[in-house]
Amino acid sequence: MNAKQWYQRRVHGKEGFVTRQGTHFMLDGSEYRFGGTNNYYLIYQSRFMVDDLLDSAQRNGFKVIRAWAYLDIGNQDGSNSVDPSPIKNGVYFQYWNGSAPAFNDGPNGMEHLDYVLDAASNRDLKLVLTLTNNWREFGGIDQYVRWRGAQFHDDFYTDPVIIGWYKEWLSHIVNRRNTINGRLYSDDPTIFAYSR
């Protein structure tokens, strides 16, 4: 499924998905209003800490959490990373395999995000998944630039190889099947939105 197909499914109001109607968010036919927060560390902390944070968010009336859905390092051992502390609690999502970025789908990788999504779903919380950012922490744009051997931060937006790698990451996320609940991310109404 590509991004356009994913968007079309969302627009047509599949049950449980937040959609937009004019200037309003809608959920299952009713206007959806929410308070939310931002959290960068859900993806690499223990399940106990994830549960504690999500329970606290729920108790405080939050409905949406913006969470990181990327943790990019240089080489698999953490060398050649733009983040000076690249591997967080042993967790990373993408690394350089010698010729291109590779995905870490295992227990010290994407399975952490699987847990966050499932735990949020169990609490009726929605997530905005951030897929990269402008800063060196967690890799982000500058890690793509380093993988490519390019020179400038803005090469992320213009270099066709980097753009292709990022599109592969987007496709990998949207088409991922959660190892805990079996849902494709594209079919998971827990995901409120994706952000760059």
N, C-alpha and C positions, 0 to 999 in steps of 0.2 A: 504494500500500500504506500503510495506516495503522499506528500503533504497535501496536495489538492484533494485527493480522495478522502483523506482523514478529515479535512475541513468540511467537505460536502456532507459527510456523515454527521458531523457536529451541528451544522446549520439546520439540518432537517429534523432535529429534536429527538434523537434516540433517547428513550427513557433513562433518567438518572443523570444525563449530561446537562451541564449548564450551557445555555445558548444565549443568543442576543436577539432582542426584538426592539428595533429602534435604538433608543439610548438605555435600555434596561437589560439586565441579565435575567434570564428565566430558568426555572428548574421545574420540570414536570408541570408546566402550564401556569405556574405562579411566579411573581417577581421574586428574584433572589437577591437579597441584600446581605452583606457580610462585613464582619471585621476580621482582620487577618494580621499575620506577622511574617517575619522573614527569618529563616534559619539556614545556616551554611553547614552545620556539622551533623545533621541527621544521618547523612549517608555513610559516615565512618565511625559512628559511636556504637556502643553495645545495644542490644535489643532492650535491655532494662532502661537505658537512658532514653532511647527512642520512645518507649512506652510512657515513661515518666513525662517527657516533654509533650507528647500528644495528649495525655490525660490532663495535663495542666492547661493546654490550649483549649481543650473541650470544656473544662471547668470554668474557664474565663470567658466563654462564649465566642471564641474564635471559630470561624468556619473554614477559613482558607489559610494555608501556609505556603509561602514561597520557599522552595527547597532546591538545593543544588542537585543536578542530575549529571554531573561530570566530575571527574577527578583525574586529570591528565598528567602523566609523568613523561620523562624523557625515555631512557632505556628501562627495561623491566626491573633492573636493580636500583632504579631511582637516579642514576647518573644522567647527566645531560638534561636535567630538568630546569625549567625556569623558576619554579618555586624552590626556595632553599630547603624547605622541609616537605618534599613531594609526596611521600607515602604516609598517609594519615592512619595511625593505628593499624598498619599493615594493609590498608585498603587503597586500591586504585582502579580506575575504570578503563583507561586507555593508556597505551605505551607504544613506544617505537620498536618495531620488530626487525629493523635493519633496512626496510624498504618502504614501509608505510605504517600508519597507526594501526594498532591491533586492539581488539576488545578483550577485556578480562571479564568473562561472564560467570566466573566461579564464586566460591564462598568468600573470597577476599576481594571481590569485585562487585559486579552488578547484582548479585544476590542480596547485597545490603539495600539497594534501592527497591528490590522486590519486597523486602520486609517492610520498609517505610511505607510503600504504597498499600500493602495489605493491612498494616496496622492503622493507617489513616482511614482506610475504607471501613474497617470495623468500628470506627468512632464517628462515622458520617462526616469526616473532614475531607476537604478538597485540597489538592496540591497544584501549585504553579511550579512546573519543573524548568529550572534554568539550565540551559544546555552548554553555555560557555559564558565568559565575561571578559572585561577589559583588563583585569589585574592579573598579576603573576601567581597569586595564591590559587592553588588548585589547578594550575596549568593555564587553562583558558586560551585566549587568542594568541598570546606570545608563545605558547608551547607549539601550536600549529605552525607558527612562523619559524620557530627553531627546527622543528621536524623537517620543514621544507628547505632549510638553509637560506631562507630569505632574510632580508635586512630590516624591513620596517614593519611596525605594528599593523599599519593599514594594508599591508600585503594580504592580510586575511580576507579583505573585501574584494581584491582584484586578481589575485593569483588563481588561475583556473584549477591547478592541482589542489591547493588548499581548499578552495570552494568545493571541489569534488570530495575531499576527505570529510569536510564538515557535513555535506549531504549524506555521505555514507553513515556518519554518526547519527544524524537525524533519522534515517531509515532504520538503523539498528535499534534505536530507542522505540520508535513508533511500532515496529514489527516484533518487538521482544515479547516473549511469553513469560509471565511471572511464574517463577518456580514454586511459589507458595500456593497461590490460588488458581493457577492455570489460565488466567485471563491474558489475552494480548493487551499490551499497553493501549493500542488503538481502540480497544473495546472497554477500557476501564474508565467508568465515569468519575472515579476518584481524581483523575487528571482534569483540573479546571482549564489549564492552558499550558502551553510551552512558551518560554521566553529565551531570547538570545542574551 
